[in-house]
């Protein structure tokens, strides 16, 4: 009887270890599946406008579009990029016209001053699991 008694706790411990190991694998699988989820756009958009280093890291050069003014058209580069600081939701709509549209994989925004020649259009796209600014047309004519 004494031998049987010593063996039972060992079996119980192995069973607990197997269950604990199984739980850890399930937790790891859940964590991995969460990490594979697409980046939340709103969190990305806020950080994009608050952190200039992050913003530059999320520009897909060469960016489609350009900076257009009375002196001509200039394609965007890291050297001539103007850091965006104002979110579309924070634009003064008493002065500027604003439109934006969001889908699960794309966000477009347009800001303009009627009858002035000023317009800014941008498009963000989900590339893989991360958001990037892929298009920006900035007109000041």
N, C-alpha and C positions, 0 to 999 in steps of 0.2 A: 504494500500500500504506500509506503514511504516513497518508493521510486516513482510510482504513478503520480503521486502528489507533486514531486519535483518536475515532472515532465509537463503537467498541465499549465502551470504558469508560463513555461517557455512557449508552448503552443499559442497561448493567449497573447503573449508579447509579440510573437511573429505575426499573428493575425492583425494586431494593432499596427504593427510596422507596415504591413502590406496595405492596410486601409489608409494610413497616414501618407504612404508613398503615392497611392492612387489619388488621394485628395490633393497632394502637392502637384501631381501631373495635371490634374483638372484645373487647378488654380493657374498654373503656368500656361496652359492652353488658353484659358480665358484671358489672361494678361496679354498673351501674344495676339489673340484675335482683336483685342481692344487696340493694341498698338498698330494693327494693320488697318484700322478704321481711317477714313479720310479726315484730314484736318478740318476742324470747325471753322467755317468762313468768318464768322463774327469775331472770334478770338484772333484769327490771322489778321483781319482788317484793322482791328484796334492796334495790334502790335506793329503792323506795317506803318501806321501813321505816327507811332510813338517812338520807334527805335530805328534810326537812320541806317545803322549797320544791317539790321534785319531786312529793312526795305531793299537795300542794294543787293542782298543775298537772294531776294525773291524777284529779281528782274531777269527776264529771259532775253539777254542780248543776242543778236540784234533785236531790239523791240520794234515791232511794226508801228507805223505812224511816224511822226516827226514833230519838231518844233518849227512852226511857220510864223514868220513876222514880215514886216515891210522890207527887211534886208534879204529875205530868202528862206529857203527850207534847209533844215539841218536834221539829219538822222540822229537818233538817240545813241549815245555812248555812255560808258561809265563816267567819263570826264565831263560831259555836258549835262548830265542828268540833274534835274532840279528836285530835291527831296520834297515829297508830298507830305504836308503836315495837317491839312484840314480834311476831315472825313466828309463825305457827301451829305451826311445827316446834319452836319454842323454849319452848312453853307447858309448865309443870310438870304432866305427866299423872298424877302421884301425887295431885294435889289437884283438878285440873280434868278434865272430860270434853272430848274433842276429836274432831271429824270434819272431813274435808276431801275434796274430790273435784275432779279436774282433767280437763278435756277440751281439745281444741285451741282452743276459743273461749271457755271459761268456767272459772272457778275459784271454788268455794264453800268457805267455812270456817265452822265453828260451834264455839264454846267456851262451856261452861256449868258451873256448880257445882250439882250435884243438890240438890234440896230447899232452895234458897236464894232463888230468884227472879232470879238473875243469869244472863244469857245474852247472847251477842254473835254475830250472824250477818252475814256479809259475802259479797258476790258481786262478782267482777271479771269483766269481759267484754272481749274483743278487739273494738275498734271501729275499723274500717278496718284499719290495720296496727299500732295501739297499744293497750296495755292500760289500762283505767280501772276504778276502783272505782265501781260504779253502784248498789249497794244496801248499806245497813248498818242493822241493827236492834240497838240496844243497850238491853237491859232490865236494870234494877236495882230490883226491887220488893221 
